[in-house]
Amino acid sequence: MDKKSNKFNEFEEALETSKKSEKLVLRLFVAGINPKSKNAIENLRELCKEYIDAECEIEVIDIYQQPIFAKEGKIIAAPTLIKELPLPVRRFVGDLSDKEKLLVGLDIRKSPKK
């Protein structure tokens, strides 16, 4: 049993290390330059600066300028943030002002126990 426990702990440590070293790829879809779009961009930049230690790639896509990306990404509302990597893919809609919810959704923070 002790050997199994030790292997499990090694696996958990390796998993945590890979999560920390993996690049975070985020795509933010906005609809023109409006207050919600500006807030979403600013909130995402602040979040990355404050909380994300890993390398973070952010791509901002204006669906008015590049509508094909909205169709390909199945975007039905804007702003929409899509976490491409690390897997699983996750989507967030709105101006990204709820930092706690975003941190949990991005697997940066564990969700509080209820």
C-alpha positions as CSV (number, residue, x, y, z in Angstrom):
1,M,0.0,0.0,0.0
2,D,2.9,2.4,0.8
3,K,4.4,1.9,-2.7
4,K,1.0,2.7,-4.3
5,S,0.6,5.8,-2.2
6,N,4.1,6.9,-3.1
7,K,3.5,6.4,-6.8
8,F,0.2,8.3,-6.5
9,N,2.0,11.2,-4.8
10,E,4.6,11.3,-7.6
11,F,1.9,11.3,-10.2
12,E,0.1,14.2,-8.5
13,E,3.3,16.2,-8.3
14,A,4.1,15.6,-12.0
15,L,0.6,16.6,-12.9
16,E,0.8,19.9,-11.0
17,T,4.3,20.6,-12.5
18,S,3.0,20.1,-16.0
19,K,0.0,22.4,-15.3
20,K,2.3,25.1,-14.1
21,S,4.7,24.8,-17.0
22,E,2.1,24.5,-19.8
23,K,1.4,27.6,-21.8
24,L,-2.0,29.2,-21.3
25,V,-3.7,30.1,-24.7
26,L,-6.6,32.5,-24.5
27,R,-8.8,33.9,-27.2
28,L,-11.0,36.9,-26.5
29,F,-13.8,37.6,-29.0
30,V,-15.1,41.1,-28.8
31,A,-17.7,43.0,-30.9
32,G,-16.1,46.3,-31.8
33,I,-14.7,48.8,-29.4
34,N,-17.5,49.4,-26.9
35,P,-17.4,49.6,-23.1
36,K,-18.0,45.9,-22.6
37,S,-15.2,45.0,-25.0
38,K,-12.8,47.5,-23.4
39,N,-13.7,46.2,-19.9
40,A,-13.2,42.6,-20.9
41,I,-9.8,43.3,-22.5
42,E,-8.6,45.3,-19.4
43,N,-10.0,42.7,-16.9
44,L,-8.2,39.9,-18.8
45,R,-4.9,41.7,-18.9
46,E,-5.1,42.5,-15.2
47,L,-5.9,38.9,-14.4
48,C,-3.0,37.6,-16.3
49,K,-0.6,40.1,-14.8
50,E,-1.7,39.4,-11.2
51,Y,-2.5,35.7,-11.1
52,I,-1.0,33.8,-14.0
53,D,2.6,32.6,-13.5
54,A,2.8,30.5,-16.7
55,E,3.4,31.9,-20.1
56,C,0.1,33.4,-21.3
57,E,-0.8,34.0,-25.0
58,I,-3.7,36.3,-25.5
59,E,-5.4,36.9,-28.8
60,V,-8.1,39.5,-29.1
61,I,-10.4,39.0,-32.1
62,D,-12.9,41.6,-33.2
63,I,-15.8,39.7,-34.7
64,Y,-16.9,42.7,-36.7
65,Q,-13.5,42.8,-38.4
66,Q,-13.1,39.0,-38.7
67,P,-16.6,37.4,-38.7
68,I,-15.3,34.1,-40.0
69,F,-13.6,33.5,-36.6
70,A,-16.9,34.0,-34.9
71,K,-18.5,31.3,-37.0
72,E,-15.6,28.9,-36.6
73,G,-15.5,29.5,-32.8
74,K,-19.2,29.2,-32.6
75,I,-19.4,32.6,-30.8
76,I,-23.0,33.6,-30.1
77,A,-22.3,36.5,-27.6
78,A,-19.5,38.9,-27.1
79,P,-17.3,39.3,-25.3
80,T,-16.5,35.6,-25.1
81,L,-13.2,34.2,-23.7
82,I,-12.1,30.8,-24.8
83,K,-9.3,29.0,-23.0
84,E,-7.8,26.8,-25.7
85,L,-4.9,25.4,-23.7
86,P,-4.3,23.6,-21.5
87,L,-7.2,21.3,-22.0
88,P,-10.1,21.2,-21.4
89,V,-11.4,24.0,-23.5
90,R,-13.5,26.4,-21.5
91,R,-15.7,29.4,-22.4
92,F,-16.6,32.5,-20.5
93,V,-19.1,35.1,-21.6
94,G,-19.3,38.7,-20.4
95,D,-16.9,41.4,-19.4
96,L,-14.8,39.1,-17.2
97,S,-15.3,41.2,-14.1
98,D,-15.9,38.2,-11.8
99,K,-12.2,37.3,-11.2
100,E,-12.9,34.5,-8.7
101,K,-15.1,32.7,-11.1
102,L,-12.6,33.2,-13.9
103,L,-9.7,31.9,-11.8
104,V,-11.6,28.8,-10.9
105,G,-12.7,28.2,-14.5
106,L,-9.2,28.6,-15.7
107,D,-7.9,26.1,-13.2
108,I,-5.7,28.7,-11.5
109,R,-7.6,28.4,-8.2
110,K,-9.6,25.6,-6.7
111,S,-13.3,26.2,-6.2
112,P,-14.3,26.9,-2.6
113,K,-15.9,24.0,-0.7
114,K,-19.6,24.4,-0.1
